[in-house]
Amino acid sequence: MTAGQAYEAMNNAGYLDSDMIVILNDNKQVSLPTATLDGPSPPVGALSSALSRLQSNPALRELREVAKASGPMHQLAAKVDEYARGMISGTGSTLFEELGLYYIGPVDGHNIDDLVAILKEVKSARTTGPVLIHVITEKGRGYPYAERADDKYHGVVKFDPATGKQFKTTNKTQSYTTYFAEALVAEAEVDKDVVAIHAAMGGGTGLNLFQRRFPTRCFDVGIAEQHAVVHDVDLQKLPVRFAMDRAGLVGADGPTHCGAFDVTFMACLPNMIVMAPSDEAELFNIVATAAAIDDRPSCFRYPRGNGIGVALPPGNKGVPIEVGKGRILKEGERVALLGYGSAVQSCLGAAVMLQERGLNVTVADARFCKPLDRALIRSLAKSHEVLITVEEGSIGGFGSHVVQFLALDGLLDGKLKWRPMVLPDRYIDHGSPADQMAEAGLMPSHIAATALNLIGAPREALY
């Protein structure tokens, strides 16, 4: 209950007086564990405090023992009102009732008999209007290892049920999240005006490292970013930097956490600079670039997972990149692969496969979706038969901006073949990153096959 959308929904439900049941699952956490250096921390905000006070009310704790399974179901159902507004102190229910929701709670979410009885009674009522059932739960309840470390069991890897030990792959490189945090700390060391703001995700974004070094310059504002980007920042052309972790496909976190749409909605904002690094070293440079942009907002995306193992800049201090300047990584002919962000690595992999088949292609790293490196794109379009844009994002993103420029510049009026490779227009289910990439059709083999198809060469052996 830290997000504005939740209040908007309740306000609308109360106004419409719709017959609906809202369940507030109150486990003192947000959607992801709010981990800090010392473990999980509770959500921030006035309502979170009010709900905590409501839970700790002794009289209300006694009410949780009401309506046990002894007795007919109608007796259980009759106890619903003992949970409801007439028996509740004003510390928590008032807000919900003022919004027009009939408040029931707090209810012990681990008492199945109580919960089933209340849900059946509320469901059977002919006209109730919106009802909010405040359910108290404990994350990881029933599994001691999860109860003691609820910040470690949100996205679960393989583990030993007997000991709770998680089997995590050992990597030679750190995560992009850690590299971002280290780069930001390096910038803050030389610029006292650098502060970090996160939406209840200090651990998930790596900003706990920043908080350790600069405790007075790191702010947890809760999940409250809905209106910040357009109204509060872009419209006023403020130099705020948005760092978007977990871009693209995220493996085990599944479709709800897939970062597919950020480029599409950020790049349409008139004042926004939109960037993406192709590896961890470039991430340090992108952070330095964002820190140096003082006349407008900027954003950059980076993937979940670990770096690819390239050398990092000395002292973790990146070098600012010229805004709107891409780069050529490999010179070739006939076919140009223009990658954005992590997709650049897939383009390089495709280039190796194509080289083995006698086709030497060009690979370019766009770096910027907005502003585009128009000179680079124009050069690629004029000197190649085929131009393929590749991105780990949805329709309407980087490739759409490229083709807009190509069309307006007249570069599609000749023989150039342009093809976009993006995430499919659907949600991709949980799976390993490799499986998700294969399902999305963005593996190096898919890129290579697209290139061969466009020049009329055989491609069957790639699969």
VOSEVEX-334134 format. One record per residue (C-alpha): residue in one letter; x, y, z; residue number from 1. Coordinates in Angstrom, 3 decimals. Layout:
N
VORO  type      east     north        up  seq
VORO     A         X         Y         Z  NUM
...
END
This chain:
463
VORO  type      east     north        up  seq
VORO     M     0.000     0.000     0.000    1
VORO     T     2.685     2.465    -0.987    2
VORO     A     1.640     2.960    -4.599    3
VORO     G    -0.666     5.660    -5.900    4
VORO     Q    -2.423     3.252    -8.258    5
VORO     A    -3.782     1.293    -5.288    6
VORO     Y    -5.434     4.410    -3.876    7
VORO     E    -6.777     5.379    -7.286    8
VORO     A    -8.369     1.947    -7.644    9
VORO     M    -9.961     2.084    -4.184   10
VORO     N   -11.261     5.581    -4.817   11
VORO     N   -12.879     4.447    -8.066   12
VORO     A   -14.344     1.301    -6.497   13
VORO     G   -15.914     3.320    -3.699   14
VORO     Y   -17.347     5.850    -6.125   15
VORO     L   -18.900     3.183    -8.362   16
VORO     D   -20.131     1.211    -5.325   17
VORO     S   -19.318    -1.980    -7.228   18
VORO     D   -19.861    -5.384    -5.638   19
VORO     M   -16.264    -6.482    -5.390   20
VORO     I   -13.914    -8.015    -2.847   21
VORO     V   -10.495    -6.473    -2.303   22
VORO     I    -7.992    -8.520    -0.303   23
VORO     L    -5.180    -6.571     1.321   24
VORO     N    -2.424    -9.126     1.888   25
VORO     D    -0.488    -7.434     4.671   26
VORO     N     2.870    -9.144     5.166   27
VORO     K     4.839    -5.963     5.862   28
VORO     Q     6.614    -6.207     2.524   29
VORO     V     6.201    -4.742    -0.929   30
VORO     S     6.079    -6.917    -4.046   31
VORO     L     9.803    -7.539    -3.794   32
VORO     P    11.791    -7.858    -0.561   33
VORO     T    12.922    -4.439     0.616   34
VORO     A    16.348    -5.742     1.536   35
VORO     T    18.943    -3.460     3.061   36
VORO     L    22.451    -4.134     4.293   37
VORO     D    21.005    -5.762     7.404   38
VORO     G    18.262    -7.773     5.715   39
VORO     P    14.662    -6.931     4.840   40
VORO     S    13.112    -3.665     5.951   41
VORO     P     9.429    -2.725     6.155   42
VORO     P     7.672    -0.581     3.559   43
VORO     V     7.676     3.157     4.089   44
VORO     G     4.700     5.501     4.325   45
VORO     A     1.977     6.677     6.661   46
VORO     L    -0.510     3.938     5.743   47
VORO     S     2.052     1.211     6.387   48
VORO     S     2.525     2.672     9.861   49
VORO     A    -1.236     2.779    10.414   50
VORO     L    -1.630    -0.856     9.364   51
VORO     S     1.151    -1.856    11.750   52
VORO     R    -0.627    -0.086    14.616   53
VORO     L    -3.842    -1.829    13.651   54
VORO     Q    -2.147    -5.223    13.792   55
VORO     S    -0.674    -4.543    17.231   56
VORO     N    -4.004    -3.556    18.830   57
VORO     P    -4.577    -6.154    21.647   58
VORO     A    -8.351    -6.151    21.244   59
VORO     L    -8.046    -6.851    17.568   60
VORO     R    -5.589    -9.667    18.132   61
VORO     E    -8.259   -11.346    20.250   62
VORO     L   -10.733   -11.031    17.402   63
VORO     R    -8.505   -13.204    15.238   64
VORO     E    -9.433   -16.154    17.445   65
VORO     V   -13.124   -15.651    16.719   66
VORO     A   -15.226   -17.997    14.583   67
VORO     K   -13.232   -21.183    15.049   68
VORO     A   -14.424   -24.294    13.268   69
VORO     S   -16.624   -25.441    16.148   70
VORO     G   -20.202   -24.873    15.107   71
VORO     P   -22.315   -24.597    11.998   72
VORO     M   -21.159   -22.495     9.088   73
VORO     H   -23.877   -19.925     9.713   74
VORO     Q   -22.388   -19.263    13.159   75
VORO     L   -19.002   -18.697    11.586   76
VORO     A   -20.518   -16.376     9.050   77
VORO     A   -22.266   -14.404    11.761   78
VORO     K   -18.889   -13.573    13.238   79
VORO     V   -17.947   -11.548    10.181   80
VORO     D   -19.396    -8.404    11.698   81
VORO     E   -17.134    -8.827    14.727   82
VORO     Y   -14.260    -8.206    12.376   83
VORO     A   -15.975    -5.313    10.702   84
VORO     R   -16.215    -1.592    11.210   85
VORO     G   -18.293    -1.502    14.385   86
VORO     M   -15.622    -3.345    16.379   87
VORO     I   -12.579    -1.706    14.842   88
VORO     S   -10.647     1.224    16.239   89
VORO     G   -10.199     4.137    13.874   90
VORO     T    -6.461     3.670    13.428   91
VORO     G    -6.636     1.686    10.226   92
VORO     S   -10.143     1.252     8.915   93
VORO     T   -11.103     4.916     8.645   94
VORO     L    -9.285     5.574     5.378   95
VORO     F   -10.863     2.589     3.649   96
VORO     E   -14.333     3.459     4.918   97
VORO     E   -13.996     7.084     3.866   98
VORO     L   -13.221     5.804     0.371   99
VORO     G   -16.446     3.782     0.442  100
VORO     L   -15.078     0.306     1.163  101
VORO     Y   -16.592    -1.858     3.906  102
VORO     Y   -13.602    -2.838     6.042  103
VORO     I   -13.208    -6.319     7.552  104
VORO     G   -10.134    -7.150     9.562  105
VORO     P    -7.481    -7.701    10.563  106
VORO     V    -7.945   -11.398     9.753  107
VORO     D    -5.319   -14.066    10.381  108
VORO     G    -4.425   -15.170     6.867  109
VORO     H    -3.080   -18.474     8.165  110
VORO     N    -6.374   -19.426     9.829  111
VORO     I    -7.992   -21.138     6.879  112
VORO     D   -11.332   -21.748     8.609  113
VORO     D   -11.802   -18.082     9.447  114
VORO     L   -10.712   -16.971     6.021  115
VORO     V   -12.981   -19.377     4.131  116
VORO     A   -15.974   -18.474     6.311  117
VORO     I   -15.496   -14.763     5.783  118
VORO     L   -14.977   -15.091     2.040  119
VORO     K   -18.078   -17.267     1.660  120
VORO     E   -20.222   -14.884     3.668  121
VORO     V   -19.055   -11.811     1.780  122
VORO     K   -19.483   -13.583    -1.543  123
VORO     S   -23.034   -14.684    -0.691  124
VORO     A   -24.201   -11.210     0.297  125
VORO     R   -26.589    -9.873    -2.337  126
VORO     T   -25.562    -6.225    -2.261  127
VORO     T   -22.497    -5.236    -0.334  128
VORO     G   -20.670    -2.684    -2.417  129
VORO     P   -16.887    -2.908    -2.330  130
VORO     V   -15.475    -4.851     0.620  131
VORO     L   -11.853    -4.765     1.759  132
VORO     I   -10.634    -7.747     3.767  133
VORO     H    -7.430    -6.963     5.631  134
VORO     V    -5.508   -10.251     5.828  135
VORO     I    -2.357   -10.607     7.926  136
VORO     T     0.188   -13.096     6.567  137
VORO     E     3.808   -13.966     7.159  138
VORO     K     5.997   -14.475     4.114  139
VORO     G     7.481   -17.967     4.099  140
VORO     R     5.115   -19.208     6.830  141
VORO     G     5.667   -22.881     7.612  142
VORO     Y     9.207   -23.098     6.239  143
VORO     P    11.645   -21.955     8.951  144
VORO     Y    14.461   -20.991     6.587  145
VORO     A    12.162   -18.724     4.587  146
VORO     E    10.659   -17.228     7.748  147
VORO     R    14.108   -16.259     9.009  148
VORO     A    15.332   -14.844     5.690  149
VORO     D    12.300   -13.589     3.798  150
VORO     D    14.503   -11.386     1.612  151
VORO     K    16.188   -14.490     0.155  152
VORO     Y    13.176   -16.557    -0.897  153
VORO     H    11.312   -14.282    -3.303  154
VORO     G    12.813   -15.537    -6.558  155
VORO     V    13.925   -19.020    -5.571  156
VORO     V    16.741   -20.931    -7.256  157
VORO     K    17.380   -24.630    -6.671  158
VORO     F    17.809   -25.349    -2.964  159
VORO     D    18.030   -28.171    -0.424  160
VORO     P    14.655   -28.336     1.390  161
VORO     A    16.286   -29.978     4.419  162
VORO     T    18.819   -27.211     5.021  163
VORO     G    17.471   -24.253     3.048  164
VORO     K    20.814   -23.903     1.286  165
VORO     Q    20.438   -22.352    -2.152  166
VORO     F    22.569   -23.639    -5.020  167
VORO     K    23.723   -20.572    -6.875  168
VORO     T    25.995   -20.704    -9.884  169
VORO     T    29.502   -19.409    -9.256  170
VORO     N    30.398   -16.658   -11.704  171
VORO     K    33.696   -14.981   -12.482  172
VORO     T    31.937   -11.666   -12.960  173
VORO     Q    29.533    -9.675   -10.820  174
VORO     S    25.971    -8.739   -11.684  175
VORO     Y    25.112    -5.686   -13.753  176
VORO     T    23.252    -4.447   -10.671  177
VORO     T    26.484    -4.448    -8.676  178
VORO     Y    28.430    -2.817   -11.492  179
VORO     F    25.810    -0.065   -11.667  180
VORO     A    26.013     0.538    -7.921  181
VORO     E    29.815     0.688    -8.015  182
VORO     A    29.722     3.113   -10.929  183
VORO     L    27.239     5.342    -9.109  184
VORO     V    29.352     5.349    -5.951  185
VORO     A    32.372     6.370    -8.029  186
VORO     E    30.402     9.288    -9.486  187
VORO     A    29.153    10.334    -6.049  188
VORO     E    32.696    10.360    -4.684  189
VORO     V    33.562    13.281    -6.966  190
VORO     D    30.156    14.976    -7.133  191
VORO     K    28.434    15.801    -3.855  192
VORO     D    25.169    16.537    -5.683  193
VORO     V    24.687    12.894    -6.712  194
VORO     V    21.874    11.295    -4.716  195
VORO     A    20.047     8.002    -5.214  196
VORO     I    16.294     7.435    -5.043  197
VORO     H    14.699     4.002    -5.205  198
VORO     A    11.154     2.674    -5.035  199
VORO     A    11.354     0.230    -2.108  200
VORO     M    14.162    -1.678    -3.832  201
VORO     G    17.435    -0.800    -2.125  202
VORO     G    18.649    -4.381    -2.293  203
VORO     G    17.233    -5.236    -5.707  204
VORO     T    18.814    -2.193    -7.356  205
VORO     G    22.173    -2.441    -5.591  206
VORO     L    21.653     0.927    -3.939  207
VORO     N    22.286    -0.597    -0.526  208
VORO     L    25.964    -0.252    -1.503  209
VORO     F    25.377     3.422    -2.187  210
VORO     Q    23.546     3.792     1.125  211
VORO     R    26.472     2.286     2.998  212
VORO     R    28.834     4.888     1.574  213
VORO     F    26.412     7.840     1.549  214
VORO     P    23.648     7.163     4.095  215
VORO     T    22.254    10.712     3.909  216
VORO     R    22.123    10.734     0.100  217
VORO     C    20.004     7.615    -0.508  218
VORO     F    16.210     7.794    -0.289  219
VORO     D    13.549     5.082    -0.257  220
VORO     V    10.335     6.747    -1.455  221
VORO     G     8.271     3.574    -1.682  222
VORO     I     6.483     2.452    -4.807  223
VORO     A     5.470     5.920    -5.919  224
VORO     E     6.952     6.487    -9.356  225
VORO     Q     3.825     6.382   -11.524  226
VORO     H     3.651    10.086   -12.296  227
VORO     A     7.284    11.031   -11.769  228
VORO     V     8.662    10.448   -15.252  229
VORO     V     6.359    12.569   -17.416  230
VORO     H     4.775    15.167   -15.145  231
VORO     D     7.485    15.742   -12.559  232
VORO     V    10.611    15.354   -14.696  233
VORO     D    10.321    15.326   -18.487  234
VORO     L     7.776    18.124   -18.771  235
VORO     Q    10.025    20.356   -16.672  236
VORO     K    13.192    19.135   -18.397  237
VORO     L    14.865    18.329   -15.086  238
VORO     P    18.237    16.525   -15.114  239
VORO     V    16.998    13.409   -13.338  240
VORO     R    18.588    10.085   -14.289  241
VORO     F    16.527     6.875   -14.421  242
VORO     A    18.477     3.620   -14.070  243
VORO     M    16.352     0.680   -15.239  244
VORO     D    17.574    -2.644   -13.910  245
VORO     R    16.439    -6.036   -15.260  246
VORO     A    15.899    -4.848   -18.812  247
VORO     G    14.652    -7.393   -21.304  248
VORO     L    13.985   -11.013   -20.395  249
VORO     V    14.645   -11.881   -16.757  250
VORO     G    14.425   -15.662   -16.551  251
VORO     A    12.933   -16.970   -13.316  252
VORO     D    11.116   -13.735   -12.434  253
VORO     G     8.819   -14.327   -15.392  254
VORO     P     6.486   -12.072   -17.376  255
VORO     T     5.474    -9.786   -14.492  256
VORO     H     9.053    -8.571   -14.133  257
VORO     C    10.099    -8.645   -17.790  258
VORO     G    11.583    -5.290   -18.812  259
VORO     A    10.119    -5.220   -22.303  260
VORO     F     8.446    -1.836   -22.567  261
VORO     D    10.805     0.777   -21.111  262
VORO     V    12.402     1.869   -24.393  263
VORO     T     9.011     2.204   -26.050  264
VORO     F     7.546     4.523   -23.435  265
VORO     M    10.692     6.415   -22.428  266
VORO     A    11.854     7.209   -25.966  267
VORO     C     8.538     8.844   -26.863  268
VORO     L     9.078    11.581   -24.256  269
VORO     P    10.310    14.781   -25.954  270
VORO     N    13.124    15.694   -23.548  271
VORO     M    14.399    12.250   -22.581  272
VORO     I    17.836    10.882   -23.538  273
VORO     V    17.621     7.084   -23.840  274
VORO     M    20.745     4.894   -23.637  275
VORO     A    21.800     1.280   -23.141  276
VORO     P    25.237    -0.280   -22.534  277
VORO     S    26.328    -3.388   -24.415  278
VORO     D    28.521    -4.764   -21.596  279
VORO     E    29.607    -3.970   -18.038  280
VORO     A    32.440    -1.635   -19.058  281
VORO     E    30.008     0.364   -21.161  282
VORO     L    27.660     0.500   -18.164  283
VORO     F    30.301     2.433   -16.219  284
VORO     N    30.647     4.825   -19.168  285
VORO     I    26.875     5.215   -19.471  286
VORO     V    26.584     6.045   -15.759  287
VORO     A    29.307     8.670   -16.212  288
VORO     T    27.438    10.013   -19.240  289
VORO     A    24.179    10.282   -17.316  290
VORO     A    25.947    12.052   -14.463  291
VORO     A    27.353    14.587   -16.932  292
VORO     I    23.981    15.394   -18.534  293
VORO     D    22.744    18.467   -16.670  294
VORO     D    20.197    20.036   -19.019  295
VORO     R    17.556    17.322   -19.408  296
VORO     P    16.439    13.931   -18.077  297
VORO     S    18.094    10.708   -19.158  298
VORO     C    17.590     7.003   -18.694  299
VORO     F    19.518     3.826   -19.328  300
VORO     R    18.699     0.135   -19.150  301
VORO     Y    20.832    -2.861   -18.257  302
VORO     P    20.002    -6.564   -17.959  303
VORO     R    19.628    -8.939   -15.081  304
VORO     G    22.511   -11.339   -14.607  305
VORO     N    26.263   -11.115   -14.708  306
VORO     G    28.672    -9.253   -16.939  307
VORO     I    30.456   -10.905   -19.843  308
VORO     G    33.944   -10.497   -18.385  309
VORO     V    35.391    -7.428   -20.114  310
VORO     A    37.948    -5.206   -18.379  311
VORO     L    36.477    -2.498   -16.169  312
VORO     P    37.659     1.129   -16.131  313
VORO     P    40.313     2.050   -13.532  314
VORO     G    38.796     2.851   -10.166  315
VORO     N    35.323     1.993   -11.476  316
VORO     K    35.187     5.501   -12.946  317
VORO     G    33.653     5.544   -16.392  318
VORO     V    34.313     8.054   -19.146  319
VORO     P    31.369    10.081   -20.502  320
VORO     I    30.301     9.191   -24.044  321
VORO     E    29.320    11.823   -26.573  322
VORO     V    25.527    11.946   -26.457  323
VORO     G    24.012    10.367   -29.559  324
VORO     K    27.242     8.676   -30.654  325
VORO     G    27.311     4.968   -31.489  326
VORO     R    30.278     2.859   -32.571  327
VORO     I    31.308     0.204   -35.074  328
VORO     L    32.604    -2.955   -33.399  329
VORO     K    33.289    -4.998   -36.515  330
VORO     E    33.647    -3.904   -40.132  331
VORO     G    32.051    -6.053   -42.800  332
VORO     E    30.025    -5.906   -45.980  333
VORO     R    26.570    -6.568   -47.414  334
VORO     V    24.873    -7.003   -44.006  335
VORO     A    24.941    -4.615   -41.026  336
VORO     L    23.741    -5.724   -37.591  337
VORO     L    22.820    -2.734   -35.429  338
VORO     G    22.334    -3.832   -31.834  339
VORO     Y    20.935    -1.915   -28.892  340
VORO     G    22.040    -2.692   -25.342  341
VORO     S    22.590    -6.340   -24.447  342
VORO     A    21.466    -7.379   -27.949  343
VORO     V    24.868    -6.229   -29.225  344
VORO     Q    26.388    -9.399   -27.750  345
VORO     S    23.898   -11.519   -29.691  346
VORO     C    24.858    -9.623   -32.854  347
VORO     L    28.531   -10.398   -32.237  348
VORO     G    27.635   -14.063   -31.734  349
VORO     A    25.694   -14.056   -34.995  350
VORO     A    28.652   -12.453   -36.772  351
VORO     V    30.871   -15.363   -35.712  352
VORO     M    28.356   -17.866   -37.083  353
VORO     L    28.065   -15.962   -40.352  354
VORO     Q    31.844   -15.678   -40.662  355
VORO     E    32.017   -19.467   -40.523  356
VORO     R    29.701   -19.502   -43.546  357
VORO     G    31.808   -17.059   -45.497  358
VORO     L    29.774   -13.920   -44.782  359
VORO     N    31.672   -11.068   -43.126  360
VORO     V    29.087    -8.704   -41.610  361
VORO     T    29.304    -5.338   -39.892  362
VORO     V    28.324    -5.093   -36.213  363
VORO     A    27.490    -1.724   -34.669  364
VORO     D    26.607    -0.717   -31.118  365
VORO     A    23.918     1.987   -31.215  366
VORO     R    24.367     3.003   -27.562  367
VORO     F    21.597     5.584   -27.935  368
VORO     C    17.975     5.164   -28.931  369
VORO     K    17.400     8.873   -28.465  370
VORO     P    19.047    10.821   -29.900  371
VORO     L    20.018     8.354   -32.606  372
VORO     D    23.440     8.430   -34.193  373
VORO     R    22.034     9.493   -37.548  374
VORO     A    25.413     9.683   -39.230  375
VORO     L    26.182     6.090   -38.231  376
VORO     I    22.788     4.787   -39.369  377
VORO     R    22.967     6.702   -42.636  378
VORO     S    26.429     5.276   -43.319  379
VORO     L    25.298     1.717   -42.566  380
VORO     A    22.219     2.098   -44.766  381
VORO     K    24.168     3.464   -47.720  382
VORO     S    27.017     0.949   -47.593  383
VORO     H    25.083    -2.291   -47.008  384
VORO     E    22.349    -4.263   -48.740  385
VORO     V    20.747    -5.322   -45.462  386
VORO     L    20.302    -3.511   -42.138  387
VORO     I    18.976    -5.509   -39.179  388
VORO     T    18.178    -3.803   -35.879  389
VORO     V    18.201    -6.061   -32.822  390
VORO     E    16.880    -5.262   -29.355  391
VORO     E    15.604    -7.089   -26.291  392
VORO     G    12.490    -4.954   -26.114  393
VORO     S     8.968    -4.667   -27.422  394
VORO     I     7.560    -3.400   -30.691  395
VORO     G     7.771     0.373   -30.904  396
VORO     G    11.222     0.698   -29.378  397
VORO     F    14.691     1.231   -30.831  398
VORO     G    13.934    -0.294   -34.238  399
VORO     S    10.889     1.924   -34.663  400
VORO     H    12.985     5.033   -34.081  401
VORO     V    15.551     3.795   -36.596  402
VORO     V    12.989     3.148   -39.329  403
VORO     Q    11.359     6.528   -38.674  404
VORO     F    14.699     8.149   -39.444  405
VORO     L    15.368     5.882   -42.448  406
VORO     A    11.995     6.729   -43.966  407
VORO     L    12.245    10.479   -43.423  408
VORO     D    15.802    10.519   -44.764  409
VORO     G    14.755     8.693   -47.941  410
VORO     L    16.993     5.730   -47.164  411
VORO     L    14.177     3.243   -47.730  412
VORO     D    13.471     4.532   -51.229  413
VORO     G    16.197     2.399   -52.796  414
VORO     K    17.241    -1.229   -52.462  415
VORO     L    18.037    -1.340   -48.740  416
VORO     K    16.395    -4.234   -46.896  417
VORO     W    15.632    -3.326   -43.273  418
VORO     R    14.360    -5.816   -40.711  419
VORO     P    13.642    -5.310   -37.000  420
VORO     M    14.194    -8.086   -34.461  421
VORO     V    12.303    -7.455   -31.218  422
VORO     L    10.549    -9.397   -28.488  423
VORO     P     7.340   -11.053   -29.730  424
VORO     D     4.057    -9.275   -29.071  425
VORO     R     3.134   -11.532   -26.155  426
VORO     Y     4.288   -12.355   -22.645  427
VORO     I     6.975   -14.996   -22.269  428
VORO     D     6.612   -17.415   -19.363  429
VORO     H     9.182   -18.304   -16.716  430
VORO     G    12.261   -20.143   -17.899  431
VORO     S    16.014   -19.909   -18.114  432
VORO     P    17.312   -16.799   -19.905  433
VORO     A    18.548   -18.983   -22.769  434
VORO     D    15.175   -20.708   -23.142  435
VORO     Q    13.368   -17.371   -23.104  436
VORO     M    15.709   -15.914   -25.712  437
VORO     A    15.181   -18.967   -27.898  438
VORO     E    11.400   -18.644   -27.563  439
VORO     A    11.655   -14.947   -28.409  440
VORO     G    13.675   -15.673   -31.540  441
VORO     L    16.587   -13.450   -30.500  442
VORO     M    19.425   -15.973   -30.247  443
VORO     P    22.526   -15.420   -32.413  444
VORO     S    21.316   -18.254   -34.635  445
VORO     H    18.043   -16.408   -35.286  446
VORO     I    19.900   -13.233   -36.214  447
VORO     A    22.253   -15.135   -38.500  448
VORO     A    19.334   -16.934   -40.155  449
VORO     T    17.572   -13.628   -40.791  450
VORO     A    20.696   -12.229   -42.437  451
VORO     L    21.191   -15.279   -44.650  452
VORO     N    17.543   -15.283   -45.665  453
VORO     L    17.705   -11.640   -46.744  454
VORO     I    20.663   -12.241   -49.040  455
VORO     G    19.175   -15.474   -50.393  456
VORO     A    21.686   -17.842   -48.762  457
VORO     P    20.859   -21.239   -47.182  458
VORO     R    20.191   -21.078   -43.450  459
VORO     E    18.934   -24.533   -42.428  460
VORO     A    22.183   -25.572   -40.756  461
VORO     L    21.824   -22.843   -38.140  462
VORO     Y    19.066   -24.724   -36.273  463
END
